[in-house]
Amino acid sequence: MAFLESIFGLIGDLTWGWALIPFLVIFGLFLTIATNFVQFRYFKRMFRVLKAGNQSADPNTISAREALFVSVGGRVGGGNIAGVAVAITLGGPGAVFWMWMIALIGMATSLVECTLAQVFKEKQEDGSYRGGPARMIMHGLGKEFKWLAVLYAICLIAAFGIGFPAFQGNTVAGAAENSFGLNRFITGAILTIGTGYIVFGGIHRIAKASDIIVPIMALGYIAMALLVIIINIAEIPSIIAMIVGNALGFEEAVSGGMGAAIAQGLRRGLFSNEAGLGSAPNVAAAADVMHPISQGITQSFSVFIDTILICSCTAFVILMSDVYVPGADVDGVVLTQNALVDHLGAWTQYFLTIAVLLFAFSSIIYNYYLGENALSFMTPSPQALFGFKLVLMAIVFVGAVAPGATAIFFFSDPMMGVLALVNLLALMMLFPILRRVLKDFDEQRKAGVARPVFNPEDFPDLELDHSAWHHKDQQEA
């Protein structure tokens, strides 16, 4: 076991330790410039997806809005509550500024990876769609790169499908035990049954659950933060000045100064919004949309919600409180909890616990779908998929009732680092295709088309599933 830990530790050092984060930042800047700042050009268009009437006409598929909420449910988690608190403590208030910066360029990265996942999606026998980096590599780069697609799928199953659900189960059970005194076995049983009910319903039930859970948890948390901000509205200018001043090195809050702020902000921001990691494209490809860029814009909005909105809520709540001490050794959830109590009273600790429960549960079902999608690429066997669902339920239960057992999933972060590198490599090689698809969308918009439609016949050199794009026929009819 010690040998395996050392091997995966080395993989983690070679990815997250020094290579991956600068790579993600530089690549995000490149995509932003090369796409002519696409995330800003179509920013207003992002909000269209929230319209109540935005539903898929095909009952076998999920809508763009449902795909948005599934991905937000996965992106939004402990990183938005605990991770932000840790970043501010270790990196100072300036870490918030660098979180914002990585989110703004990450919006372009997410748009690109999710658009390409849509381009190469496949229609299934039941009428649903599947896609993601593994299929994107196979159809976009060719069968000689199948080994790269398989490597990606294995890492996705290991990290998101197996490892992270155990940690999320542990988070839920720990929060329920600390706040409500609920026995871990009871929490584990309830969580496992709930997880099983949703995952055995497939992507449709996952989407429906996320369509309910995510707006409740996100809007509830944002509303609580806005209440704190309104109460302390006079402090806003000084808080923003402190964030910017610390970020640019004009004032130092922790040892390491500007360097610590940059390191913590970028790291926590990337961990939170997952832009470039290749996870969200698996969900994005399942959506029934008229043009790949449309879902790319939607997923760019997902990054905005995660970091610019929800992470900022946590940051302002903490920085406006009297409990924040830069450089202190404190648990992230505890710091956020204490900050809320300082502002609004003891009852808010229970509110935060419920928020953590919802965040963690939405992440579990999101992580399951990522693992399922990767497994479907590896094998079409229904028995394998059924077995994976049972394994996931067992992992969630073990993670909830035996917190020490999560130590065996030490491979999760290193595997996530590998799949991120594979995804970024594929995005670089497929970027010329993205440029063509984006040009098609831009030209239709300039021609006055309100809702551009993707016609696969305009890309005869690409290995596309023409049956996955039926909107052209509808438009002509």
Contacts in CASP RR format, 6 or more apart in sequence:
PFRMAT RR
TARGET T0000
AUTHOR 0000-0000-0000
METHOD contacts of the structure
MODEL  1
MAFLESIFGLIGDLTWGWALIPFLVIFGLFLTIATNFVQFRYFKRMFRVL
KAGNQSADPNTISAREALFVSVGGRVGGGNIAGVAVAITLGGPGAVFWMW
MIALIGMATSLVECTLAQVFKEKQEDGSYRGGPARMIMHGLGKEFKWLAV
LYAICLIAAFGIGFPAFQGNTVAGAAENSFGLNRFITGAILTIGTGYIVF
GGIHRIAKASDIIVPIMALGYIAMALLVIIINIAEIPSIIAMIVGNALGF
EEAVSGGMGAAIAQGLRRGLFSNEAGLGSAPNVAAAADVMHPISQGITQS
FSVFIDTILICSCTAFVILMSDVYVPGADVDGVVLTQNALVDHLGAWTQY
FLTIAVLLFAFSSIIYNYYLGENALSFMTPSPQALFGFKLVLMAIVFVGA
VAPGATAIFFFSDPMMGVLALVNLLALMMLFPILRRVLKDFDEQRKAGVA
RPVFNPEDFPDLELDHSAWHHKDQQEA
4 411 0 8 1.000
5 410 0 8 1.000
8 410 0 8 1.000
8 411 0 8 1.000
8 414 0 8 1.000
8 415 0 8 1.000
9 410 0 8 1.000
9 414 0 8 1.000
11 414 0 8 1.000
11 415 0 8 1.000
11 417 0 8 1.000
11 418 0 8 1.000
12 413 0 8 1.000
12 414 0 8 1.000
12 417 0 8 1.000
15 414 0 8 1.000
15 417 0 8 1.000
15 418 0 8 1.000
15 420 0 8 1.000
15 421 0 8 1.000
16 413 0 8 1.000
16 414 0 8 1.000
16 417 0 8 1.000
19 421 0 8 1.000
20 417 0 8 1.000
20 420 0 8 1.000
20 421 0 8 1.000
21 266 0 8 1.000
21 267 0 8 1.000
21 270 0 8 1.000
23 421 0 8 1.000
23 424 0 8 1.000
24 102 0 8 1.000
24 106 0 8 1.000
24 109 0 8 1.000
24 270 0 8 1.000
24 275 0 8 1.000
24 276 0 8 1.000
24 420 0 8 1.000
24 424 0 8 1.000
25 102 0 8 1.000
25 105 0 8 1.000
25 266 0 8 1.000
27 109 0 8 1.000
27 276 0 8 1.000
27 424 0 8 1.000
27 427 0 8 1.000
27 428 0 8 1.000
28 105 0 8 1.000
28 106 0 8 1.000
28 108 0 8 1.000
28 109 0 8 1.000
28 275 0 8 1.000
29 105 0 8 1.000
31 105 0 8 1.000
31 108 0 8 1.000
31 109 0 8 1.000
31 112 0 8 1.000
31 431 0 8 1.000
32 38 0 8 1.000
32 39 0 8 1.000
32 104 0 8 1.000
32 105 0 8 1.000
32 108 0 8 1.000
34 431 0 8 1.000
34 435 0 8 1.000
35 108 0 8 1.000
35 111 0 8 1.000
35 112 0 8 1.000
35 434 0 8 1.000
35 435 0 8 1.000
35 438 0 8 1.000
37 108 0 8 1.000
38 108 0 8 1.000
38 111 0 8 1.000
38 300 0 8 1.000
38 438 0 8 1.000
39 104 0 8 1.000
39 106 0 8 1.000
39 107 0 8 1.000
39 108 0 8 1.000
39 111 0 8 1.000
39 300 0 8 1.000
42 297 0 8 1.000
42 300 0 8 1.000
45 297 0 8 1.000
46 297 0 8 1.000
46 298 0 8 1.000
46 300 0 8 1.000
46 301 0 8 1.000
46 304 0 8 1.000
47 301 0 8 1.000
48 54 0 8 1.000
49 64 0 8 1.000
49 65 0 8 1.000
49 68 0 8 1.000
49 297 0 8 1.000
49 298 0 8 1.000
49 301 0 8 1.000
50 65 0 8 1.000
51 65 0 8 1.000
54 63 0 8 1.000
54 64 0 8 1.000
54 65 0 8 1.000
55 63 0 8 1.000
55 65 0 8 1.000
56 62 0 8 1.000
56 63 0 8 1.000
56 64 0 8 1.000
56 66 0 8 1.000
56 287 0 8 1.000
56 288 0 8 1.000
57 288 0 8 1.000
58 127 0 8 1.000
58 288 0 8 1.000
60 126 0 8 1.000
60 127 0 8 1.000
60 128 0 8 1.000
61 127 0 8 1.000
61 128 0 8 1.000
61 129 0 8 1.000
61 286 0 8 1.000
61 287 0 8 1.000
61 288 0 8 1.000
62 70 0 8 1.000
62 128 0 8 1.000
62 203 0 8 1.000
62 204 0 8 1.000
62 207 0 8 1.000
62 286 0 8 1.000
62 287 0 8 1.000
62 288 0 8 1.000
63 207 0 8 1.000
63 287 0 8 1.000
63 288 0 8 1.000
64 287 0 8 1.000
64 288 0 8 1.000
64 289 0 8 1.000
64 294 0 8 1.000
64 295 0 8 1.000
64 298 0 8 1.000
65 211 0 8 1.000
65 298 0 8 1.000
66 207 0 8 1.000
66 208 0 8 1.000
66 210 0 8 1.000
66 211 0 8 1.000
66 287 0 8 1.000
67 207 0 8 1.000
67 283 0 8 1.000
67 284 0 8 1.000
67 286 0 8 1.000
67 287 0 8 1.000
67 295 0 8 1.000
67 298 0 8 1.000
67 299 0 8 1.000
68 298 0 8 1.000
68 299 0 8 1.000
68 301 0 8 1.000
68 302 0 8 1.000
69 207 0 8 1.000
69 210 0 8 1.000
69 211 0 8 1.000
69 214 0 8 1.000
69 215 0 8 1.000
70 206 0 8 1.000
70 207 0 8 1.000
70 210 0 8 1.000
70 214 0 8 1.000
70 283 0 8 1.000
70 366 0 8 1.000
70 369 0 8 1.000
71 280 0 8 1.000
71 283 0 8 1.000
71 284 0 8 1.000
71 299 0 8 1.000
71 302 0 8 1.000
71 366 0 8 1.000
72 210 0 8 1.000
72 214 0 8 1.000
72 218 0 8 1.000
72 302 0 8 1.000
72 305 0 8 1.000
72 306 0 8 1.000
73 210 0 8 1.000
73 213 0 8 1.000
73 214 0 8 1.000
73 217 0 8 1.000
73 359 0 8 1.000
73 362 0 8 1.000
73 363 0 8 1.000
73 366 0 8 1.000
74 274 0 8 1.000
74 362 0 8 1.000
74 363 0 8 1.000
74 366 0 8 1.000
74 367 0 8 1.000
75 272 0 8 1.000
75 273 0 8 1.000
75 274 0 8 1.000
75 280 0 8 1.000
75 302 0 8 1.000
75 303 0 8 1.000
75 305 0 8 1.000
75 306 0 8 1.000
76 214 0 8 1.000
76 217 0 8 1.000
76 218 0 8 1.000
76 272 0 8 1.000
76 305 0 8 1.000
76 306 0 8 1.000
76 310 0 8 1.000
76 359 0 8 1.000
76 362 0 8 1.000
76 363 0 8 1.000
77 272 0 8 1.000
77 359 0 8 1.000
77 360 0 8 1.000
77 362 0 8 1.000
77 363 0 8 1.000
78 171 0 8 1.000
78 333 0 8 1.000
78 356 0 8 1.000
78 359 0 8 1.000
78 360 0 8 1.000
78 363 0 8 1.000
79 268 0 8 1.000
79 271 0 8 1.000
79 272 0 8 1.000
79 311 0 8 1.000
80 272 0 8 1.000
80 306 0 8 1.000
80 310 0 8 1.000
80 311 0 8 1.000
80 314 0 8 1.000
80 359 0 8 1.000
81 314 0 8 1.000
81 332 0 8 1.000
81 333 0 8 1.000
81 336 0 8 1.000
81 352 0 8 1.000
81 355 0 8 1.000
81 356 0 8 1.000
81 359 0 8 1.000
82 331 0 8 1.000
82 332 0 8 1.000
82 333 0 8 1.000
82 336 0 8 1.000
83 268 0 8 1.000
83 271 0 8 1.000
83 272 0 8 1.000
83 332 0 8 1.000
84 96 0 8 1.000
84 99 0 8 1.000
84 268 0 8 1.000
84 272 0 8 1.000
84 311 0 8 1.000
84 314 0 8 1.000
84 315 0 8 1.000
84 318 0 8 1.000
84 336 0 8 1.000
85 314 0 8 1.000
85 318 0 8 1.000
85 330 0 8 1.000
85 332 0 8 1.000
85 333 0 8 1.000
85 335 0 8 1.000
85 336 0 8 1.000
86 264 0 8 1.000
86 268 0 8 1.000
86 332 0 8 1.000
87 95 0 8 1.000
87 96 0 8 1.000
87 99 0 8 1.000
87 264 0 8 1.000
87 265 0 8 1.000
87 267 0 8 1.000
87 268 0 8 1.000
87 269 0 8 1.000
88 94 0 8 1.000
88 95 0 8 1.000
88 96 0 8 1.000
88 264 0 8 1.000
88 315 0 8 1.000
88 318 0 8 1.000
88 319 0 8 1.000
88 324 0 8 1.000
88 326 0 8 1.000
89 254 0 8 1.000
89 324 0 8 1.000
89 325 0 8 1.000
89 326 0 8 1.000
89 327 0 8 1.000
89 328 0 8 1.000
89 330 0 8 1.000
89 332 0 8 1.000
89 335 0 8 1.000
90 254 0 8 1.000
90 260 0 8 1.000
90 264 0 8 1.000
90 327 0 8 1.000
91 253 0 8 1.000
91 254 0 8 1.000
91 256 0 8 1.000
91 257 0 8 1.000
91 260 0 8 1.000
91 261 0 8 1.000
91 263 0 8 1.000
91 264 0 8 1.000
91 265 0 8 1.000
91 326 0 8 1.000
91 327 0 8 1.000
92 246 0 8 1.000
92 253 0 8 1.000
92 254 0 8 1.000
92 257 0 8 1.000
92 260 0 8 1.000
92 261 0 8 1.000
92 264 0 8 1.000
92 326 0 8 1.000
92 327 0 8 1.000
93 239 0 8 1.000
93 242 0 8 1.000
93 243 0 8 1.000
93 246 0 8 1.000
93 247 0 8 1.000
93 253 0 8 1.000
93 261 0 8 1.000
93 315 0 8 1.000
93 319 0 8 1.000
93 326 0 8 1.000
94 242 0 8 1.000
94 243 0 8 1.000
94 244 0 8 1.000
94 245 0 8 1.000
94 246 0 8 1.000
94 247 0 8 1.000
94 253 0 8 1.000
94 261 0 8 1.000
94 265 0 8 1.000
95 247 0 8 1.000
95 260 0 8 1.000
95 261 0 8 1.000
95 264 0 8 1.000
95 265 0 8 1.000
95 268 0 8 1.000
96 243 0 8 1.000
96 247 0 8 1.000
96 265 0 8 1.000
96 311 0 8 1.000
96 312 0 8 1.000
96 315 0 8 1.000
96 319 0 8 1.000
97 243 0 8 1.000
97 244 0 8 1.000
97 246 0 8 1.000
97 247 0 8 1.000
97 248 0 8 1.000
97 261 0 8 1.000
97 265 0 8 1.000
98 247 0 8 1.000
98 261 0 8 1.000
98 262 0 8 1.000
98 264 0 8 1.000
98 265 0 8 1.000
98 266 0 8 1.000
99 265 0 8 1.000
99 266 0 8 1.000
99 268 0 8 1.000
99 269 0 8 1.000
99 272 0 8 1.000
99 307 0 8 1.000
99 311 0 8 1.000
99 312 0 8 1.000
99 315 0 8 1.000
100 307 0 8 1.000
100 308 0 8 1.000
100 312 0 8 1.000
101 266 0 8 1.000
102 265 0 8 1.000
102 266 0 8 1.000
102 269 0 8 1.000
102 270 0 8 1.000
102 273 0 8 1.000
102 275 0 8 1.000
102 307 0 8 1.000
103 269 0 8 1.000
103 273 0 8 1.000
103 275 0 8 1.000
103 303 0 8 1.000
103 304 0 8 1.000
103 306 0 8 1.000
103 307 0 8 1.000
103 308 0 8 1.000
103 311 0 8 1.000
104 308 0 8 1.000
106 273 0 8 1.000
106 275 0 8 1.000
106 276 0 8 1.000
106 300 0 8 1.000
106 303 0 8 1.000
107 275 0 8 1.000
107 300 0 8 1.000
107 301 0 8 1.000
107 303 0 8 1.000
107 304 0 8 1.000
108 300 0 8 1.000
109 275 0 8 1.000
109 276 0 8 1.000
109 427 0 8 1.000
110 273 0 8 1.000
110 275 0 8 1.000
110 276 0 8 1.000
110 280 0 8 1.000
110 296 0 8 1.000
110 299 0 8 1.000
110 300 0 8 1.000
110 302 0 8 1.000
110 303 0 8 1.000
111 293 0 8 1.000
111 296 0 8 1.000
111 297 0 8 1.000
111 299 0 8 1.000
111 300 0 8 1.000
112 296 0 8 1.000
112 427 0 8 1.000
112 431 0 8 1.000
112 434 0 8 1.000
113 133 0 8 1.000
113 275 0 8 1.000
113 276 0 8 1.000
113 278 0 8 1.000
113 280 0 8 1.000
113 281 0 8 1.000
113 423 0 8 1.000
113 427 0 8 1.000
114 280 0 8 1.000
114 281 0 8 1.000
114 284 0 8 1.000
114 285 0 8 1.000
114 295 0 8 1.000
114 296 0 8 1.000
114 298 0 8 1.000
114 299 0 8 1.000
114 300 0 8 1.000
115 292 0 8 1.000
115 293 0 8 1.000
115 295 0 8 1.000
115 296 0 8 1.000
115 434 0 8 1.000
115 437 0 8 1.000
115 438 0 8 1.000
116 136 0 8 1.000
116 281 0 8 1.000
116 292 0 8 1.000
116 427 0 8 1.000
116 430 0 8 1.000
116 433 0 8 1.000
116 434 0 8 1.000
116 437 0 8 1.000
117 131 0 8 1.000
117 132 0 8 1.000
117 133 0 8 1.000
117 135 0 8 1.000
117 136 0 8 1.000
117 281 0 8 1.000
117 282 0 8 1.000
117 284 0 8 1.000
117 285 0 8 1.000
118 284 0 8 1.000
118 285 0 8 1.000
118 287 0 8 1.000
118 289 0 8 1.000
118 292 0 8 1.000
118 295 0 8 1.000
118 296 0 8 1.000
119 136 0 8 1.000
119 292 0 8 1.000
119 433 0 8 1.000
119 437 0 8 1.000
119 454 0 8 1.000
119 462 0 8 1.000
119 464 0 8 1.000
120 131 0 8 1.000
120 132 0 8 1.000
120 135 0 8 1.000
120 136 0 8 1.000
120 138 0 8 1.000
120 139 0 8 1.000
120 140 0 8 1.000
120 285 0 8 1.000
120 462 0 8 1.000
120 463 0 8 1.000
120 464 0 8 1.000
120 465 0 8 1.000
121 129 0 8 1.000
121 130 0 8 1.000
121 131 0 8 1.000
121 132 0 8 1.000
121 135 0 8 1.000
121 285 0 8 1.000
121 286 0 8 1.000
121 465 0 8 1.000
121 468 0 8 1.000
122 129 0 8 1.000
122 130 0 8 1.000
122 131 0 8 1.000
122 135 0 8 1.000
122 465 0 8 1.000
122 468 0 8 1.000
123 129 0 8 1.000
123 465 0 8 1.000
123 467 0 8 1.000
123 468 0 8 1.000
124 130 0 8 1.000
128 203 0 8 1.000
128 204 0 8 1.000
128 286 0 8 1.000
129 285 0 8 1.000
129 286 0 8 1.000
129 287 0 8 1.000
129 288 0 8 1.000
129 468 0 8 1.000
130 285 0 8 1.000
130 286 0 8 1.000
130 373 0 8 1.000
130 376 0 8 1.000
130 377 0 8 1.000
131 281 0 8 1.000
131 282 0 8 1.000
131 285 0 8 1.000
131 286 0 8 1.000
131 373 0 8 1.000
132 278 0 8 1.000
132 281 0 8 1.000
132 282 0 8 1.000
132 284 0 8 1.000
132 285 0 8 1.000
132 373 0 8 1.000
133 149 0 8 1.000
133 152 0 8 1.000
133 278 0 8 1.000
133 281 0 8 1.000
133 282 0 8 1.000
133 419 0 8 1.000
133 422 0 8 1.000
133 423 0 8 1.000
133 426 0 8 1.000
134 149 0 8 1.000
134 150 0 8 1.000
134 152 0 8 1.000
134 153 0 8 1.000
134 156 0 8 1.000
134 374 0 8 1.000
134 377 0 8 1.000
135 149 0 8 1.000
135 285 0 8 1.000
135 377 0 8 1.000
136 281 0 8 1.000
136 426 0 8 1.000
136 430 0 8 1.000
137 145 0 8 1.000
137 146 0 8 1.000
137 148 0 8 1.000
137 149 0 8 1.000
137 152 0 8 1.000
137 422 0 8 1.000
137 426 0 8 1.000
138 145 0 8 1.000
138 146 0 8 1.000
138 149 0 8 1.000
139 462 0 8 1.000
139 463 0 8 1.000
139 464 0 8 1.000
140 430 0 8 1.000
140 433 0 8 1.000
140 462 0 8 1.000
140 463 0 8 1.000
141 148 0 8 1.000
141 426 0 8 1.000
141 429 0 8 1.000
141 430 0 8 1.000
142 463 0 8 1.000
148 422 0 8 1.000
148 425 0 8 1.000
148 426 0 8 1.000
149 377 0 8 1.000
150 378 0 8 1.000
151 418 0 8 1.000
151 422 0 8 1.000
152 374 0 8 1.000
152 419 0 8 1.000
152 422 0 8 1.000
152 423 0 8 1.000
152 426 0 8 1.000
153 374 0 8 1.000
153 375 0 8 1.000
153 377 0 8 1.000
153 378 0 8 1.000
154 374 0 8 1.000
154 378 0 8 1.000
155 415 0 8 1.000
155 416 0 8 1.000
155 417 0 8 1.000
155 418 0 8 1.000
155 419 0 8 1.000
155 422 0 8 1.000
156 279 0 8 1.000
156 282 0 8 1.000
156 370 0 8 1.000
156 371 0 8 1.000
156 373 0 8 1.000
156 374 0 8 1.000
156 419 0 8 1.000
157 371 0 8 1.000
157 374 0 8 1.000
157 375 0 8 1.000
157 378 0 8 1.000
158 411 0 8 1.000
158 412 0 8 1.000
158 415 0 8 1.000
159 411 0 8 1.000
159 412 0 8 1.000
159 413 0 8 1.000
159 415 0 8 1.000
159 416 0 8 1.000
159 417 0 8 1.000
159 419 0 8 1.000
160 279 0 8 1.000
160 367 0 8 1.000
160 370 0 8 1.000
160 371 0 8 1.000
160 416 0 8 1.000
161 367 0 8 1.000
161 368 0 8 1.000
161 370 0 8 1.000
161 371 0 8 1.000
161 374 0 8 1.000
161 392 0 8 1.000
162 391 0 8 1.000
162 392 0 8 1.000
162 395 0 8 1.000
162 409 0 8 1.000
162 412 0 8 1.000
163 395 0 8 1.000
163 409 0 8 1.000
163 411 0 8 1.000
163 412 0 8 1.000
164 363 0 8 1.000
164 367 0 8 1.000
164 409 0 8 1.000
164 412 0 8 1.000
165 364 0 8 1.000
165 367 0 8 1.000
165 368 0 8 1.000
165 392 0 8 1.000
165 395 0 8 1.000
165 396 0 8 1.000
166 395 0 8 1.000
166 396 0 8 1.000
166 398 0 8 1.000
166 399 0 8 1.000
166 405 0 8 1.000
166 406 0 8 1.000
166 409 0 8 1.000
167 399 0 8 1.000
167 406 0 8 1.000
167 409 0 8 1.000
167 412 0 8 1.000
168 360 0 8 1.000
168 361 0 8 1.000
168 363 0 8 1.000
168 364 0 8 1.000
168 367 0 8 1.000
168 396 0 8 1.000
169 188 0 8 1.000
169 191 0 8 1.000
169 360 0 8 1.000
169 364 0 8 1.000
169 396 0 8 1.000
169 399 0 8 1.000
169 400 0 8 1.000
170 399 0 8 1.000
170 400 0 8 1.000
170 403 0 8 1.000
170 406 0 8 1.000
171 356 0 8 1.000
171 360 0 8 1.000
172 187 0 8 1.000
172 188 0 8 1.000
172 191 0 8 1.000
172 356 0 8 1.000
172 357 0 8 1.000
172 360 0 8 1.000
172 361 0 8 1.000
172 400 0 8 1.000
173 184 0 8 1.000
173 187 0 8 1.000
173 188 0 8 1.000
173 191 0 8 1.000
173 399 0 8 1.000
173 400 0 8 1.000
173 401 0 8 1.000
173 403 0 8 1.000
174 184 0 8 1.000
174 187 0 8 1.000
174 403 0 8 1.000
175 333 0 8 1.000
175 353 0 8 1.000
175 356 0 8 1.000
175 357 0 8 1.000
175 360 0 8 1.000
176 182 0 8 1.000
176 184 0 8 1.000
176 187 0 8 1.000
176 353 0 8 1.000
176 357 0 8 1.000
177 183 0 8 1.000
177 184 0 8 1.000
177 187 0 8 1.000
178 353 0 8 1.000
179 349 0 8 1.000
179 350 0 8 1.000
179 353 0 8 1.000
180 350 0 8 1.000
180 353 0 8 1.000
184 400 0 8 1.000
184 401 0 8 1.000
184 403 0 8 1.000
185 401 0 8 1.000
187 400 0 8 1.000
188 396 0 8 1.000
188 397 0 8 1.000
188 400 0 8 1.000
188 401 0 8 1.000
189 397 0 8 1.000
191 361 0 8 1.000
191 364 0 8 1.000
191 396 0 8 1.000
191 397 0 8 1.000
191 400 0 8 1.000
192 393 0 8 1.000
192 394 0 8 1.000
192 396 0 8 1.000
192 397 0 8 1.000
192 400 0 8 1.000
195 361 0 8 1.000
195 364 0 8 1.000
195 365 0 8 1.000
195 368 0 8 1.000
195 392 0 8 1.000
195 393 0 8 1.000
195 396 0 8 1.000
196 389 0 8 1.000
196 392 0 8 1.000
196 393 0 8 1.000
197 205 0 8 1.000
198 205 0 8 1.000
198 206 0 8 1.000
198 209 0 8 1.000
198 365 0 8 1.000
199 205 0 8 1.000
199 206 0 8 1.000
199 365 0 8 1.000
199 368 0 8 1.000
199 369 0 8 1.000
199 372 0 8 1.000
199 389 0 8 1.000
199 392 0 8 1.000
199 393 0 8 1.000
200 389 0 8 1.000
202 369 0 8 1.000
202 372 0 8 1.000
203 286 0 8 1.000
203 369 0 8 1.000
206 365 0 8 1.000
206 366 0 8 1.000
206 368 0 8 1.000
206 369 0 8 1.000
209 362 0 8 1.000
209 365 0 8 1.000
210 362 0 8 1.000
210 365 0 8 1.000
210 366 0 8 1.000
213 358 0 8 1.000
213 361 0 8 1.000
213 362 0 8 1.000
214 362 0 8 1.000
216 358 0 8 1.000
217 355 0 8 1.000
217 358 0 8 1.000
217 359 0 8 1.000
217 362 0 8 1.000
218 305 0 8 1.000
218 309 0 8 1.000
218 310 0 8 1.000
220 355 0 8 1.000
221 310 0 8 1.000
221 313 0 8 1.000
221 355 0 8 1.000
222 309 0 8 1.000
222 310 0 8 1.000
222 313 0 8 1.000
224 313 0 8 1.000
224 317 0 8 1.000
224 340 0 8 1.000
224 344 0 8 1.000
224 348 0 8 1.000
224 351 0 8 1.000
225 313 0 8 1.000
225 314 0 8 1.000
225 316 0 8 1.000
225 317 0 8 1.000
226 313 0 8 1.000
227 344 0 8 1.000
228 316 0 8 1.000
228 317 0 8 1.000
228 320 0 8 1.000
228 340 0 8 1.000
228 343 0 8 1.000
228 344 0 8 1.000
229 236 0 8 1.000
229 316 0 8 1.000
229 320 0 8 1.000
231 343 0 8 1.000
232 320 0 8 1.000
232 343 0 8 1.000
235 320 0 8 1.000
239 316 0 8 1.000
239 319 0 8 1.000
239 320 0 8 1.000
242 251 0 8 1.000
242 253 0 8 1.000
242 319 0 8 1.000
243 315 0 8 1.000
243 319 0 8 1.000
244 250 0 8 1.000
245 251 0 8 1.000
246 252 0 8 1.000
246 253 0 8 1.000
246 257 0 8 1.000
246 258 0 8 1.000
246 261 0 8 1.000
247 258 0 8 1.000
247 261 0 8 1.000
247 262 0 8 1.000
248 258 0 8 1.000
249 257 0 8 1.000
249 258 0 8 1.000
249 261 0 8 1.000
252 258 0 8 1.000
253 326 0 8 1.000
254 260 0 8 1.000
254 261 0 8 1.000
254 326 0 8 1.000
254 327 0 8 1.000
255 327 0 8 1.000
268 311 0 8 1.000
269 307 0 8 1.000
269 311 0 8 1.000
270 277 0 8 1.000
272 306 0 8 1.000
272 307 0 8 1.000
272 311 0 8 1.000
273 302 0 8 1.000
273 303 0 8 1.000
273 306 0 8 1.000
273 307 0 8 1.000
274 280 0 8 1.000
275 303 0 8 1.000
276 420 0 8 1.000
276 423 0 8 1.000
276 424 0 8 1.000
276 427 0 8 1.000
277 416 0 8 1.000
277 417 0 8 1.000
277 419 0 8 1.000
277 420 0 8 1.000
277 423 0 8 1.000
278 419 0 8 1.000
278 420 0 8 1.000
278 423 0 8 1.000
279 370 0 8 1.000
280 299 0 8 1.000
280 302 0 8 1.000
281 299 0 8 1.000
281 423 0 8 1.000
282 369 0 8 1.000
282 370 0 8 1.000
282 373 0 8 1.000
282 374 0 8 1.000
283 366 0 8 1.000
283 369 0 8 1.000
283 370 0 8 1.000
284 295 0 8 1.000
284 296 0 8 1.000
284 298 0 8 1.000
284 299 0 8 1.000
285 295 0 8 1.000
287 295 0 8 1.000
287 298 0 8 1.000
289 295 0 8 1.000
289 298 0 8 1.000
290 451 0 8 1.000
290 452 0 8 1.000
290 453 0 8 1.000
290 454 0 8 1.000
290 471 0 8 1.000
291 440 0 8 1.000
291 441 0 8 1.000
291 444 0 8 1.000
291 451 0 8 1.000
291 452 0 8 1.000
291 453 0 8 1.000
291 454 0 8 1.000
292 437 0 8 1.000
292 454 0 8 1.000
293 437 0 8 1.000
293 438 0 8 1.000
293 441 0 8 1.000
293 452 0 8 1.000
294 441 0 8 1.000
294 451 0 8 1.000
294 452 0 8 1.000
314 336 0 8 1.000
317 336 0 8 1.000
317 339 0 8 1.000
317 340 0 8 1.000
317 343 0 8 1.000
318 324 0 8 1.000
318 335 0 8 1.000
318 336 0 8 1.000
318 339 0 8 1.000
320 339 0 8 1.000
320 343 0 8 1.000
321 338 0 8 1.000
321 339 0 8 1.000
321 342 0 8 1.000
321 343 0 8 1.000
322 342 0 8 1.000
323 335 0 8 1.000
323 338 0 8 1.000
323 339 0 8 1.000
323 342 0 8 1.000
324 335 0 8 1.000
324 339 0 8 1.000
333 352 0 8 1.000
333 356 0 8 1.000
336 352 0 8 1.000
337 348 0 8 1.000
337 349 0 8 1.000
337 352 0 8 1.000
340 348 0 8 1.000
340 349 0 8 1.000
340 351 0 8 1.000
340 352 0 8 1.000
341 348 0 8 1.000
341 349 0 8 1.000
364 396 0 8 1.000
368 389 0 8 1.000
368 392 0 8 1.000
371 388 0 8 1.000
372 385 0 8 1.000
372 388 0 8 1.000
372 389 0 8 1.000
375 384 0 8 1.000
375 385 0 8 1.000
375 388 0 8 1.000
376 385 0 8 1.000
378 384 0 8 1.000
398 405 0 8 1.000
399 405 0 8 1.000
399 406 0 8 1.000
427 434 0 8 1.000
433 462 0 8 1.000
436 459 0 8 1.000
437 454 0 8 1.000
437 459 0 8 1.000
440 452 0 8 1.000
440 454 0 8 1.000
440 458 0 8 1.000
441 452 0 8 1.000
444 452 0 8 1.000
444 453 0 8 1.000
445 452 0 8 1.000
453 471 0 8 1.000
453 472 0 8 1.000
453 475 0 8 1.000
454 469 0 8 1.000
454 471 0 8 1.000
454 472 0 8 1.000
455 469 0 8 1.000
455 472 0 8 1.000
456 462 0 8 1.000
456 464 0 8 1.000
456 465 0 8 1.000
456 466 0 8 1.000
456 469 0 8 1.000
457 466 0 8 1.000
457 472 0 8 1.000
END
